[in-house]
Amino acid sequence: MMGRKRHSSLRSSKEDMEAVRHSPQTPQTQSAAYRLAFADEEFMTSEDLRGVRFQLEYLKVESRLREANINSTVVLFGGARIPAPGKPAWAAKTDEAKRNLEANSIYYEEARRFAQLASLTSRATDFSEYVVATGGGPGVMEAGNRGAADMGAPSIGYNIVLPHEQAPNTYVTPQFSFNFHYFATRKIHFLMRAKVVAIFPGGFGTMDEFFETLTLIQTGRMDRIPLLLFGRKFWSRVLNLEALAEEGTISPDDFKLFSFVDTADEAWEIVRKTYNLPRIDHPA
């Protein structure tokens, strides 16, 4: 149930929707014009209502997270194609890609462990701070939600409707399994509560998420938070940020805005020191 129900002597929208369902079937009542505006799917999905839909998509998620008293999150971004250790690389199109994806399954385990560490910290706050949040899909996202589930902790999945069939991974807490139409609204929710952003090896989407977060921090539009790039070898191969500094398009000081890490323990130590958090027992 969203929001707090309060007394009103006026009829509710639900009551009127039910009344309309029992209206006599006439040409007038069957006309689209007669439908209640908020129950008219054709009207609600029209071009003129885009701004309203954007607002509703933002508000639905915000209301549920506020009601659950979730104040801050630990966000994990990373490739949907990275398999769990011992599992085949289902997305590989070449033998080389298969070998590399399966080798990168080490990051599935690191993401899972990182989420476990975050969730143990979150438990001490009654799961109001440091709640794990992912894109809700497979690969690294699944690992993040799985790590939270290992610790009996809730976790968030910010899914988005894609042209190909997809569904949330089974480790997302059902009441925090959200679905978006607008990428922009989804990105707002990813970052507005983030106290930590961890970037694991991935593709275009992961790079988009990394650079957007980095740009917001660089321009002062977002607080300086731990921005963790997992996998020195991977990122040093696919990104040549030094070239940007050499060309003068970024400052050498911009390298201080993020940290390269290889393990969950190394990464969480950065988080712990940043926020002066107590040491926690490591998950098994």
Residue pairs with C-beta under 8 A, 6 or more apart in sequence:
2 60
2 63
2 64
2 67
3 63
3 67
13 36
13 38
16 36
17 36
17 39
20 29
20 34
20 35
20 36
20 39
23 29
28 34
32 40
32 42
32 43
35 43
37 43
37 44
38 44
43 49
44 52
44 53
45 53
53 181
53 182
54 182
54 184
54 185
57 180
57 181
57 182
57 185
58 185
58 188
58 189
60 178
61 158
61 178
61 185
61 189
62 189
64 175
64 176
64 178
65 156
65 176
65 193
68 154
68 175
68 176
69 126
69 128
70 127
70 128
70 131
70 156
70 176
70 193
71 128
71 129
71 193
72 128
72 129
72 130
72 131
72 193
72 194
72 195
73 130
73 131
73 132
73 133
73 156
73 193
73 194
73 195
73 196
74 114
74 115
74 118
74 122
74 130
74 131
74 132
74 133
74 194
74 195
74 196
74 198
74 271
75 133
75 134
75 190
75 191
75 194
75 196
75 197
75 198
76 111
76 114
76 115
76 132
76 133
76 134
76 140
76 141
76 143
76 144
76 198
76 200
77 134
77 135
77 140
77 197
77 198
77 199
77 200
77 202
77 205
77 206
77 209
77 210
78 107
78 111
78 139
78 140
78 141
78 143
78 144
78 198
78 199
78 200
78 201
78 202
78 206
78 230
79 104
79 139
79 140
79 200
79 201
79 202
79 203
79 206
80 91
80 135
80 137
80 138
80 139
80 140
80 141
80 202
80 205
81 89
81 90
81 91
81 92
81 101
81 138
81 139
81 203
82 101
82 104
82 105
82 107
82 108
82 139
82 140
82 200
82 201
82 202
83 89
83 90
83 101
83 102
83 105
83 108
83 139
84 105
84 108
84 109
84 142
84 143
85 105
85 106
85 108
85 109
86 105
87 105
88 98
88 102
89 97
89 98
89 101
89 102
91 97
91 101
92 98
92 101
104 201
104 231
104 234
107 140
107 143
107 200
107 201
107 230
107 231
108 139
108 140
108 142
108 143
109 143
110 200
110 230
110 262
110 263
110 264
111 140
111 143
111 144
111 147
111 198
111 200
111 230
111 264
112 143
112 144
112 146
112 147
112 150
113 147
113 263
113 264
113 265
113 283
114 144
114 147
114 198
114 230
114 264
114 267
114 268
115 132
115 143
115 144
115 145
115 146
115 147
115 148
115 150
115 155
116 147
116 148
116 150
116 151
116 264
116 283
117 264
117 265
117 268
117 280
117 282
117 283
118 130
118 131
118 132
118 147
118 148
118 196
118 268
118 271
119 130
119 132
119 147
119 148
119 150
119 151
119 152
119 153
119 155
120 151
120 153
120 280
120 281
120 283
121 129
121 130
121 277
121 280
122 128
122 129
122 130
122 131
122 132
122 153
123 151
123 152
123 153
124 278
124 280
127 153
127 154
129 195
130 195
130 196
131 148
131 153
131 154
131 155
131 156
132 144
132 145
132 147
132 148
132 153
132 155
132 156
133 144
133 155
133 156
133 157
133 158
133 190
133 193
133 194
134 140
134 141
134 142
134 144
134 145
134 155
134 156
134 157
134 158
134 172
135 141
135 157
135 158
135 159
135 160
135 205
136 145
136 156
136 157
136 158
136 159
136 168
136 169
136 172
136 177
136 178
137 157
137 159
137 166
137 168
137 169
138 169
139 202
140 200
140 201
140 202
141 157
141 169
142 169
142 171
144 155
145 155
145 157
145 169
145 171
145 172
145 173
146 169
146 171
148 154
148 155
148 171
148 173
149 155
149 171
150 283
151 283
154 173
154 175
154 176
155 171
155 172
155 173
155 176
156 172
156 173
156 176
156 178
157 168
157 169
157 172
157 173
157 176
157 177
157 178
158 178
158 180
158 186
158 189
158 190
159 166
159 168
159 177
159 178
159 179
159 180
160 179
160 180
160 181
160 183
160 186
161 179
161 180
161 181
168 177
178 189
180 186
187 209
187 212
190 209
191 197
191 212
191 213
191 216
191 222
194 213
194 225
195 225
195 226
195 271
195 275
196 225
196 226
196 228
196 271
197 209
197 213
197 225
197 226
197 227
197 228
198 228
198 230
198 267
199 206
199 209
199 210
199 213
199 227
199 228
199 229
199 230
200 206
200 230
200 231
201 230
201 231
201 234
201 235
207 239
210 227
210 229
213 222
213 227
214 227
214 254
214 257
214 258
215 221
216 222
217 223
217 224
217 225
217 227
217 257
218 254
218 257
224 257
225 274
226 259
226 267
226 270
226 271
226 274
227 257
227 258
227 259
228 258
228 259
228 261
228 267
228 270
228 271
229 235
229 258
229 259
229 260
229 261
230 261
230 262
230 267
231 260
231 262
232 260
232 261
232 262
235 260
236 260
241 250
241 255
244 250
245 251
245 252
245 254
245 255
259 267
259 270
261 267
261 270
265 282
271 277
272 278
272 279
